[in-house]
Structure formats: C-alpha cells, structure tokens
Amino acid sequence: MQRLETMDRVPRSTAACLTAQALNIGYAPVTKPGAVALERGRLSHVAQNYLSAETYALANAPLIEEQAKIGFAQIRRVSFLR
C-alpha cells in the first residue's frame, strides 16, 4: 500500500524536477517541506532515477510527433527548411 501511495506522487515530483531544470533554478524554489512529493530528498531521488538521457530520448519521439500536428509548428518547419 505504501508503494502505491509513493507512486501516486511521482507525477508531481517529476513536474517539479522538470520545472527546476527547465528554468535552471535548482530545487530550492520548488521544494516544500511537509509535502512528501516536494521534499528535497524526494526530488533528488526522482531526478537521479527517472530523469536520464535515456528517458528523455524515449519521451522525445512522441512529443515530436504530436508537435508536428500543430499548425504553427508546421509553418515554422517549412520556413526553417527554406
């Protein structure tokens, strides 16, 4: 039961880690003591075990496929290739 509760927090922890990395701000601004999903140790664990070059590569292909369906992205791609 505890493992299931821990896994329920993975999306929130992952979002916090990705936000911290994307904004290049470190984990301090996204930590929240008392909120298990946002505690420093939890964020560090998620970053080390779930956010790797391999997982980014696996996630990249579906993101590119979905982006290709966006009209603006199609226009930018055509203008970039000229």
N, C-alpha and C positions, 0 to 999 in steps of 0.2 A: 504494500500500500504506500509506503514512504517513497519508493522509487517512482511510482506513478505520479505522486504529488510533485516530486522533483522534476520529472519530465514535463509536467504542465508549465513549469516556469522557464523552460528552455527558450521559447519564442521571445519572451520579454528580455531575458538575459542576452540573447543573440542580438536583438534590436538595439539594446544599449551598447553592446560592443561594437556593432557596425556603425552606429552613430558616432561614438567616440573616435573610431578610426577614420571615418569619412570627414569629420570636422577637425581631425588632428588636435584633439583637446585632452587626450588621456582619459583615464577612467574617473578621476575625482568628480567632475561635474555630473556624471551620470550615476554615481553611487548614491545609495540611500540606506543608511544603517537601519535595521529593523525590517526592511523589505528584502526577504531572502533572495529573490531574483536579482536584486540590485546591489548586493553586498560585494565589496571589493574581491574577496576570495572567490566568490561565485563567478564574477565577471572574468577574472583571471583564468579560472578553470575552463569556462566556455571558450574563451579566446584561444587557449592552448590546445584544446581537444576538439573543437568543432570548426574553427576558422583557420583553415590552412590553404595553401596554394591549390591543393587537390580539390577541396570542397568549393573554392571559388571557381575553378575550372569546370567542375561539374555543373555548377549553377549558371555559368555564363551562357552556354548554348541555348537553353530555353529562354533566357532573358533576351538574347539577340533575336531569336525567332519571334517573340512577342513584340519587340520593338519594331521589327520590320513591318508589322501590320499598322503602325501609326503613320498617318499621312505625312505629318511634319518630318518624321524620320526618313520617309521615302524621298521627300523633296530634298532634304539635306544630303542624302546619299548620292542622288543624281548630280546635284551641284558640286559635291566634293569630287566626284569621279571625272568631271569635265576638265 
